[in-house]
Amino acid sequence: MDKNEIAKLEAYMRAKFANDALNIRARPRKDDSAEVYLGEEFIGVMYRDEDEGELSWNFTMAILEMDVEGA
């Protein structure tokens, strides 16, 4: 994922969740995904999927039981 693609996704996510603290950062040695942060907290991975000329992205966020219990 290049910088322009990451910037577009970041703008989309910020608007969709009404939260400017969301940011997306390139992953070292990976070009098919990027890391998603809320402030400085890592919250998930954005995967790029290109299949038969169609492009989409998948956001994956793992939620730990200990995090849910503390909410």
Distance bins in CASP14 RR format, pairs under 12 A and 6 or more apart:
PFRMAT RR
TARGET T0000
AUTHOR 0000-0000-0000
RMODE 2
METHOD distances of the structure
MODEL  1
1 7 0 0 0 0 0 1 0 0 0 0 0
1 8 0 0 0 0 1 0 0 0 0 0 0
1 9 1 0 0 1 0 0 0 0 0 0 0
1 10 0 0 0 0 0 1 0 0 0 0 0
1 24 0 0 0 0 1 0 0 0 0 0 0
1 25 0 0 0 0 0 1 0 0 0 0 0
1 26 1 0 0 1 0 0 0 0 0 0 0
1 27 0 0 0 0 1 0 0 0 0 0 0
1 30 0 0 0 0 1 0 0 0 0 0 0
1 31 1 0 0 1 0 0 0 0 0 0 0
1 32 1 0 0 1 0 0 0 0 0 0 0
1 33 1 0 0 1 0 0 0 0 0 0 0
1 34 1 0 1 0 0 0 0 0 0 0 0
1 35 0 0 0 0 0 1 0 0 0 0 0
1 36 0 0 0 0 0 1 0 0 0 0 0
1 45 0 0 0 0 0 1 0 0 0 0 0
1 46 1 0 0 1 0 0 0 0 0 0 0
1 47 0 0 0 0 1 0 0 0 0 0 0
1 48 1 0 1 0 0 0 0 0 0 0 0
1 49 0 0 0 0 0 1 0 0 0 0 0
1 50 0 0 0 0 0 1 0 0 0 0 0
1 55 0 0 0 0 0 1 0 0 0 0 0
1 57 0 0 0 0 1 0 0 0 0 0 0
2 8 0 0 0 0 0 1 0 0 0 0 0
2 9 0 0 0 0 0 1 0 0 0 0 0
2 24 0 0 0 0 0 1 0 0 0 0 0
2 26 0 0 0 0 1 0 0 0 0 0 0
2 31 0 0 0 0 1 0 0 0 0 0 0
2 32 0 0 0 0 0 1 0 0 0 0 0
2 34 0 0 0 0 0 1 0 0 0 0 0
2 48 0 0 0 0 0 1 0 0 0 0 0
3 9 0 0 0 0 0 1 0 0 0 0 0
3 10 0 0 0 0 0 1 0 0 0 0 0
3 24 0 0 0 0 0 1 0 0 0 0 0
3 25 0 0 0 0 0 1 0 0 0 0 0
3 26 1 0 0 1 0 0 0 0 0 0 0
3 31 0 0 0 0 0 1 0 0 0 0 0
3 34 0 0 0 0 0 1 0 0 0 0 0
4 10 0 0 0 0 0 1 0 0 0 0 0
4 11 0 0 0 0 0 1 0 0 0 0 0
4 24 0 0 0 0 0 1 0 0 0 0 0
4 26 0 0 0 0 0 1 0 0 0 0 0
5 11 0 0 0 0 0 1 0 0 0 0 0
5 12 0 0 0 0 0 1 0 0 0 0 0
5 24 0 0 0 0 1 0 0 0 0 0 0
5 26 0 0 0 0 1 0 0 0 0 0 0
5 31 0 0 0 0 0 1 0 0 0 0 0
5 32 0 0 0 0 0 1 0 0 0 0 0
5 33 0 0 0 0 0 1 0 0 0 0 0
5 34 0 0 0 0 1 0 0 0 0 0 0
5 46 0 0 0 0 1 0 0 0 0 0 0
5 48 1 0 0 1 0 0 0 0 0 0 0
5 50 0 0 0 0 0 1 0 0 0 0 0
5 55 0 0 0 0 1 0 0 0 0 0 0
5 57 0 0 0 0 1 0 0 0 0 0 0
6 12 0 0 0 0 0 1 0 0 0 0 0
6 13 0 0 0 0 0 1 0 0 0 0 0
6 22 0 0 0 0 0 1 0 0 0 0 0
6 23 0 0 0 0 1 0 0 0 0 0 0
6 24 1 0 1 0 0 0 0 0 0 0 0
6 25 1 0 0 1 0 0 0 0 0 0 0
6 26 1 0 0 1 0 0 0 0 0 0 0
6 27 0 0 0 0 0 1 0 0 0 0 0
6 31 0 0 0 0 0 1 0 0 0 0 0
6 33 0 0 0 0 0 1 0 0 0 0 0
6 34 1 0 1 0 0 0 0 0 0 0 0
6 35 0 0 0 0 0 1 0 0 0 0 0
6 36 0 0 0 0 0 1 0 0 0 0 0
6 37 0 0 0 0 0 1 0 0 0 0 0
6 46 0 0 0 0 1 0 0 0 0 0 0
6 48 0 0 0 0 1 0 0 0 0 0 0
6 57 0 0 0 0 0 1 0 0 0 0 0
7 13 0 0 0 0 0 1 0 0 0 0 0
7 14 0 0 0 0 0 1 0 0 0 0 0
7 23 0 0 0 0 0 1 0 0 0 0 0
7 24 0 0 0 0 1 0 0 0 0 0 0
7 25 0 0 0 0 0 1 0 0 0 0 0
7 26 0 0 0 0 0 1 0 0 0 0 0
7 34 0 0 0 0 0 1 0 0 0 0 0
8 14 0 0 0 0 0 1 0 0 0 0 0
8 15 0 0 0 0 0 1 0 0 0 0 0
8 24 0 0 0 0 1 0 0 0 0 0 0
8 34 0 0 0 0 0 1 0 0 0 0 0
8 46 0 0 0 0 0 1 0 0 0 0 0
8 48 0 0 0 0 0 1 0 0 0 0 0
8 55 0 0 0 0 0 1 0 0 0 0 0
8 57 0 0 0 0 1 0 0 0 0 0 0
9 15 0 0 0 0 0 1 0 0 0 0 0
9 16 0 0 0 0 0 1 0 0 0 0 0
9 22 0 0 0 0 1 0 0 0 0 0 0
9 23 0 0 0 0 0 1 0 0 0 0 0
9 24 1 0 1 0 0 0 0 0 0 0 0
9 25 0 0 0 0 0 1 0 0 0 0 0
9 26 0 0 0 0 0 1 0 0 0 0 0
9 33 0 0 0 0 0 1 0 0 0 0 0
9 34 1 0 0 1 0 0 0 0 0 0 0
9 35 0 0 0 0 0 1 0 0 0 0 0
9 36 0 0 0 0 1 0 0 0 0 0 0
9 45 0 0 0 0 0 1 0 0 0 0 0
9 46 1 0 0 1 0 0 0 0 0 0 0
9 47 0 0 0 0 0 1 0 0 0 0 0
9 48 0 0 0 0 1 0 0 0 0 0 0
9 55 0 0 0 0 0 1 0 0 0 0 0
9 56 0 0 0 0 0 1 0 0 0 0 0
9 57 1 0 0 1 0 0 0 0 0 0 0
9 58 0 0 0 0 0 1 0 0 0 0 0
9 59 0 0 0 0 1 0 0 0 0 0 0
10 16 0 0 0 0 0 1 0 0 0 0 0
10 17 0 0 0 0 0 1 0 0 0 0 0
10 19 0 0 0 0 0 1 0 0 0 0 0
10 20 0 0 0 0 1 0 0 0 0 0 0
10 21 0 0 0 0 0 1 0 0 0 0 0
10 22 1 0 0 1 0 0 0 0 0 0 0
10 23 1 0 0 1 0 0 0 0 0 0 0
10 24 1 0 1 0 0 0 0 0 0 0 0
10 25 0 0 0 0 1 0 0 0 0 0 0
10 26 0 0 0 0 0 1 0 0 0 0 0
10 34 0 0 0 0 1 0 0 0 0 0 0
10 35 0 0 0 0 0 1 0 0 0 0 0
10 36 0 0 0 0 1 0 0 0 0 0 0
10 37 0 0 0 0 0 1 0 0 0 0 0
10 46 0 0 0 0 1 0 0 0 0 0 0
10 57 0 0 0 0 0 1 0 0 0 0 0
10 59 0 0 0 0 0 1 0 0 0 0 0
11 17 0 0 0 0 0 1 0 0 0 0 0
11 20 0 0 0 0 0 1 0 0 0 0 0
11 22 0 0 0 0 1 0 0 0 0 0 0
11 23 0 0 0 0 0 1 0 0 0 0 0
11 24 0 0 0 0 1 0 0 0 0 0 0
12 22 0 0 0 0 1 0 0 0 0 0 0
12 24 0 0 0 0 1 0 0 0 0 0 0
12 36 0 0 0 0 0 1 0 0 0 0 0
12 46 0 0 0 0 0 1 0 0 0 0 0
12 57 0 0 0 0 1 0 0 0 0 0 0
12 59 0 0 0 0 0 1 0 0 0 0 0
13 19 0 0 0 0 1 0 0 0 0 0 0
13 20 0 0 0 0 0 1 0 0 0 0 0
13 21 0 0 0 0 0 1 0 0 0 0 0
13 22 1 0 1 0 0 0 0 0 0 0 0
13 23 0 0 0 0 1 0 0 0 0 0 0
13 24 1 0 0 1 0 0 0 0 0 0 0
13 34 0 0 0 0 0 1 0 0 0 0 0
13 36 1 0 0 1 0 0 0 0 0 0 0
13 37 0 0 0 0 0 1 0 0 0 0 0
13 38 0 0 0 0 0 1 0 0 0 0 0
13 43 0 0 0 0 0 1 0 0 0 0 0
13 44 0 0 0 0 0 1 0 0 0 0 0
13 46 0 0 0 0 1 0 0 0 0 0 0
13 57 0 0 0 0 1 0 0 0 0 0 0
13 59 1 0 0 1 0 0 0 0 0 0 0
13 61 0 0 0 0 0 1 0 0 0 0 0
14 20 1 0 1 0 0 0 0 0 0 0 0
14 21 0 0 0 0 1 0 0 0 0 0 0
14 22 1 0 1 0 0 0 0 0 0 0 0
14 23 0 0 0 0 1 0 0 0 0 0 0
14 24 0 0 0 0 1 0 0 0 0 0 0
14 36 0 0 0 0 0 1 0 0 0 0 0
14 37 0 0 0 0 0 1 0 0 0 0 0
14 38 0 0 0 0 0 1 0 0 0 0 0
14 39 0 0 0 0 0 1 0 0 0 0 0
15 22 0 0 0 0 1 0 0 0 0 0 0
16 22 0 0 0 0 1 0 0 0 0 0 0
16 59 0 0 0 0 0 1 0 0 0 0 0
17 23 0 0 0 0 0 1 0 0 0 0 0
17 36 0 0 0 0 0 1 0 0 0 0 0
17 38 0 0 0 0 1 0 0 0 0 0 0
17 43 0 0 0 0 0 1 0 0 0 0 0
17 59 0 0 0 0 0 1 0 0 0 0 0
17 61 0 0 0 0 0 1 0 0 0 0 0
19 36 0 0 0 0 0 1 0 0 0 0 0
19 37 0 0 0 0 0 1 0 0 0 0 0
19 38 1 0 0 1 0 0 0 0 0 0 0
19 39 0 0 0 0 1 0 0 0 0 0 0
19 43 0 0 0 0 0 1 0 0 0 0 0
20 38 0 0 0 0 0 1 0 0 0 0 0
20 39 0 0 0 0 1 0 0 0 0 0 0
21 36 0 0 0 0 0 1 0 0 0 0 0
21 37 0 0 0 0 1 0 0 0 0 0 0
21 38 1 0 1 0 0 0 0 0 0 0 0
21 39 1 0 1 0 0 0 0 0 0 0 0
21 40 0 0 0 0 1 0 0 0 0 0 0
21 41 0 0 0 0 1 0 0 0 0 0 0
21 43 0 0 0 0 0 1 0 0 0 0 0
22 34 0 0 0 0 0 1 0 0 0 0 0
22 35 0 0 0 0 0 1 0 0 0 0 0
22 36 1 0 0 1 0 0 0 0 0 0 0
22 37 1 0 0 1 0 0 0 0 0 0 0
22 38 1 0 1 0 0 0 0 0 0 0 0
22 39 1 0 0 1 0 0 0 0 0 0 0
22 40 0 0 0 0 0 1 0 0 0 0 0
22 41 0 0 0 0 0 1 0 0 0 0 0
22 42 0 0 0 0 0 1 0 0 0 0 0
22 43 0 0 0 0 1 0 0 0 0 0 0
22 44 0 0 0 0 0 1 0 0 0 0 0
22 46 0 0 0 0 0 1 0 0 0 0 0
22 59 0 0 0 0 0 1 0 0 0 0 0
22 61 0 0 0 0 0 1 0 0 0 0 0
23 34 0 0 0 0 1 0 0 0 0 0 0
23 35 0 0 0 0 1 0 0 0 0 0 0
23 36 1 0 0 1 0 0 0 0 0 0 0
23 37 1 0 1 0 0 0 0 0 0 0 0
23 38 0 0 0 0 1 0 0 0 0 0 0
23 39 1 0 0 1 0 0 0 0 0 0 0
23 40 0 0 0 0 1 0 0 0 0 0 0
23 41 0 0 0 0 0 1 0 0 0 0 0
23 42 0 0 0 0 0 1 0 0 0 0 0
23 43 0 0 0 0 0 1 0 0 0 0 0
23 44 0 0 0 0 0 1 0 0 0 0 0
23 46 0 0 0 0 0 1 0 0 0 0 0
24 33 0 0 0 0 0 1 0 0 0 0 0
24 34 1 0 1 0 0 0 0 0 0 0 0
24 35 1 0 0 1 0 0 0 0 0 0 0
24 36 1 0 1 0 0 0 0 0 0 0 0
24 37 1 0 0 1 0 0 0 0 0 0 0
24 38 0 0 0 0 0 1 0 0 0 0 0
24 39 0 0 0 0 0 1 0 0 0 0 0
24 42 0 0 0 0 0 1 0 0 0 0 0
24 43 0 0 0 0 0 1 0 0 0 0 0
24 44 0 0 0 0 1 0 0 0 0 0 0
24 45 0 0 0 0 1 0 0 0 0 0 0
24 46 1 0 0 1 0 0 0 0 0 0 0
24 47 0 0 0 0 0 1 0 0 0 0 0
24 48 0 0 0 0 0 1 0 0 0 0 0
24 57 0 0 0 0 1 0 0 0 0 0 0
24 59 0 0 0 0 1 0 0 0 0 0 0
25 33 0 0 0 0 0 1 0 0 0 0 0
25 34 1 0 0 1 0 0 0 0 0 0 0
25 35 1 0 1 0 0 0 0 0 0 0 0
25 36 0 0 0 0 1 0 0 0 0 0 0
25 37 1 0 0 1 0 0 0 0 0 0 0
25 39 0 0 0 0 0 1 0 0 0 0 0
25 40 0 0 0 0 0 1 0 0 0 0 0
25 42 0 0 0 0 1 0 0 0 0 0 0
25 43 0 0 0 0 0 1 0 0 0 0 0
25 44 0 0 0 0 0 1 0 0 0 0 0
25 45 0 0 0 0 0 1 0 0 0 0 0
25 46 0 0 0 0 1 0 0 0 0 0 0
26 32 0 0 0 0 0 1 0 0 0 0 0
26 33 0 0 0 0 1 0 0 0 0 0 0
26 34 1 0 1 0 0 0 0 0 0 0 0
26 35 1 0 0 1 0 0 0 0 0 0 0
26 36 0 0 0 0 0 1 0 0 0 0 0
26 37 0 0 0 0 0 1 0 0 0 0 0
26 45 0 0 0 0 0 1 0 0 0 0 0
26 46 0 0 0 0 0 1 0 0 0 0 0
26 48 0 0 0 0 0 1 0 0 0 0 0
27 33 1 0 1 0 0 0 0 0 0 0 0
27 34 1 0 1 0 0 0 0 0 0 0 0
27 35 1 0 1 0 0 0 0 0 0 0 0
27 36 0 0 0 0 0 1 0 0 0 0 0
27 37 0 0 0 0 0 1 0 0 0 0 0
27 42 0 0 0 0 0 1 0 0 0 0 0
27 44 0 0 0 0 0 1 0 0 0 0 0
27 45 1 0 0 1 0 0 0 0 0 0 0
27 46 0 0 0 0 1 0 0 0 0 0 0
27 47 0 0 0 0 0 1 0 0 0 0 0
27 48 0 0 0 0 0 1 0 0 0 0 0
28 34 0 0 0 0 0 1 0 0 0 0 0
28 35 0 0 0 0 1 0 0 0 0 0 0
30 45 0 0 0 0 1 0 0 0 0 0 0
30 46 0 0 0 0 0 1 0 0 0 0 0
30 47 0 0 0 0 1 0 0 0 0 0 0
30 48 0 0 0 0 1 0 0 0 0 0 0
31 47 0 0 0 0 0 1 0 0 0 0 0
31 48 0 0 0 0 1 0 0 0 0 0 0
31 50 0 0 0 0 0 1 0 0 0 0 0
32 45 0 0 0 0 0 1 0 0 0 0 0
32 46 0 0 0 0 1 0 0 0 0 0 0
32 47 1 0 0 1 0 0 0 0 0 0 0
32 48 1 0 1 0 0 0 0 0 0 0 0
32 49 0 0 0 0 1 0 0 0 0 0 0
32 50 0 0 0 0 1 0 0 0 0 0 0
32 55 0 0 0 0 0 1 0 0 0 0 0
32 57 0 0 0 0 0 1 0 0 0 0 0
32 58 0 0 0 0 0 1 0 0 0 0 0
33 44 0 0 0 0 1 0 0 0 0 0 0
33 45 1 0 1 0 0 0 0 0 0 0 0
33 46 1 0 0 1 0 0 0 0 0 0 0
33 47 1 0 1 0 0 0 0 0 0 0 0
33 48 1 0 0 1 0 0 0 0 0 0 0
33 49 0 0 0 0 1 0 0 0 0 0 0
33 57 0 0 0 0 1 0 0 0 0 0 0
33 58 0 0 0 0 1 0 0 0 0 0 0
33 59 0 0 0 0 0 1 0 0 0 0 0
33 60 0 0 0 0 1 0 0 0 0 0 0
34 42 0 0 0 0 0 1 0 0 0 0 0
34 44 0 0 0 0 1 0 0 0 0 0 0
34 45 1 0 0 1 0 0 0 0 0 0 0
34 46 1 0 1 0 0 0 0 0 0 0 0
34 47 0 0 0 0 1 0 0 0 0 0 0
34 48 0 0 0 0 1 0 0 0 0 0 0
34 57 0 0 0 0 1 0 0 0 0 0 0
34 58 0 0 0 0 0 1 0 0 0 0 0
34 59 0 0 0 0 1 0 0 0 0 0 0
34 60 0 0 0 0 0 1 0 0 0 0 0
35 41 0 0 0 0 0 1 0 0 0 0 0
35 42 1 0 0 1 0 0 0 0 0 0 0
35 43 0 0 0 0 1 0 0 0 0 0 0
35 44 1 0 0 1 0 0 0 0 0 0 0
35 45 1 0 0 1 0 0 0 0 0 0 0
35 46 1 0 0 1 0 0 0 0 0 0 0
35 47 0 0 0 0 0 1 0 0 0 0 0
35 59 0 0 0 0 0 1 0 0 0 0 0
35 60 0 0 0 0 0 1 0 0 0 0 0
35 61 0 0 0 0 0 1 0 0 0 0 0
36 42 1 0 0 1 0 0 0 0 0 0 0
36 43 1 0 1 0 0 0 0 0 0 0 0
36 44 1 0 1 0 0 0 0 0 0 0 0
36 45 1 0 0 1 0 0 0 0 0 0 0
36 46 1 0 1 0 0 0 0 0 0 0 0
36 47 0 0 0 0 0 1 0 0 0 0 0
36 57 0 0 0 0 0 1 0 0 0 0 0
36 58 0 0 0 0 0 1 0 0 0 0 0
36 59 1 0 0 1 0 0 0 0 0 0 0
36 60 0 0 0 0 1 0 0 0 0 0 0
36 61 1 0 0 1 0 0 0 0 0 0 0
36 62 0 0 0 0 0 1 0 0 0 0 0
37 43 1 0 0 1 0 0 0 0 0 0 0
37 44 0 0 0 0 1 0 0 0 0 0 0
37 45 0 0 0 0 0 1 0 0 0 0 0
37 46 0 0 0 0 0 1 0 0 0 0 0
37 61 0 0 0 0 0 1 0 0 0 0 0
38 44 0 0 0 0 1 0 0 0 0 0 0
38 61 0 0 0 0 1 0 0 0 0 0 0
41 61 0 0 0 0 0 1 0 0 0 0 0
41 67 0 0 0 0 0 1 0 0 0 0 0
42 60 0 0 0 0 0 1 0 0 0 0 0
42 61 0 0 0 0 1 0 0 0 0 0 0
42 62 0 0 0 0 0 1 0 0 0 0 0
43 59 0 0 0 0 1 0 0 0 0 0 0
43 60 0 0 0 0 1 0 0 0 0 0 0
43 61 1 0 1 0 0 0 0 0 0 0 0
43 62 0 0 0 0 1 0 0 0 0 0 0
43 63 0 0 0 0 1 0 0 0 0 0 0
43 64 0 0 0 0 0 1 0 0 0 0 0
43 67 0 0 0 0 0 1 0 0 0 0 0
44 58 0 0 0 0 0 1 0 0 0 0 0
44 59 1 0 0 1 0 0 0 0 0 0 0
44 60 1 0 0 1 0 0 0 0 0 0 0
44 61 1 0 1 0 0 0 0 0 0 0 0
44 62 1 0 0 1 0 0 0 0 0 0 0
44 63 0 0 0 0 1 0 0 0 0 0 0
44 64 0 0 0 0 0 1 0 0 0 0 0
45 57 0 0 0 0 0 1 0 0 0 0 0
45 58 0 0 0 0 1 0 0 0 0 0 0
45 59 1 0 0 1 0 0 0 0 0 0 0
45 60 1 0 1 0 0 0 0 0 0 0 0
45 61 0 0 0 0 1 0 0 0 0 0 0
45 62 0 0 0 0 1 0 0 0 0 0 0
46 56 0 0 0 0 0 1 0 0 0 0 0
46 57 1 0 1 0 0 0 0 0 0 0 0
46 58 1 0 0 1 0 0 0 0 0 0 0
46 59 1 0 1 0 0 0 0 0 0 0 0
46 60 1 0 0 1 0 0 0 0 0 0 0
46 61 0 0 0 0 1 0 0 0 0 0 0
47 55 0 0 0 0 0 1 0 0 0 0 0
47 56 0 0 0 0 1 0 0 0 0 0 0
47 57 1 0 0 1 0 0 0 0 0 0 0
47 58 1 0 1 0 0 0 0 0 0 0 0
47 59 1 0 0 1 0 0 0 0 0 0 0
47 60 1 0 0 1 0 0 0 0 0 0 0
47 61 0 0 0 0 0 1 0 0 0 0 0
48 54 0 0 0 0 0 1 0 0 0 0 0
48 55 1 0 0 1 0 0 0 0 0 0 0
48 56 0 0 0 0 1 0 0 0 0 0 0
48 57 1 0 1 0 0 0 0 0 0 0 0
48 58 0 0 0 0 1 0 0 0 0 0 0
48 59 0 0 0 0 0 1 0 0 0 0 0
49 55 1 0 0 1 0 0 0 0 0 0 0
49 56 1 0 1 0 0 0 0 0 0 0 0
49 57 1 0 0 1 0 0 0 0 0 0 0
49 58 1 0 0 1 0 0 0 0 0 0 0
49 59 0 0 0 0 0 1 0 0 0 0 0
49 60 0 0 0 0 0 1 0 0 0 0 0
50 56 1 0 0 1 0 0 0 0 0 0 0
50 57 0 0 0 0 1 0 0 0 0 0 0
50 58 0 0 0 0 0 1 0 0 0 0 0
51 58 0 0 0 0 0 1 0 0 0 0 0
61 67 0 0 0 0 0 1 0 0 0 0 0
62 68 0 0 0 0 0 1 0 0 0 0 0
63 69 0 0 0 0 0 1 0 0 0 0 0
63 70 0 0 0 0 0 1 0 0 0 0 0
63 71 0 0 0 0 1 0 0 0 0 0 0
64 70 0 0 0 0 0 1 0 0 0 0 0
64 71 0 0 0 0 0 1 0 0 0 0 0
65 71 0 0 0 0 0 1 0 0 0 0 0
END
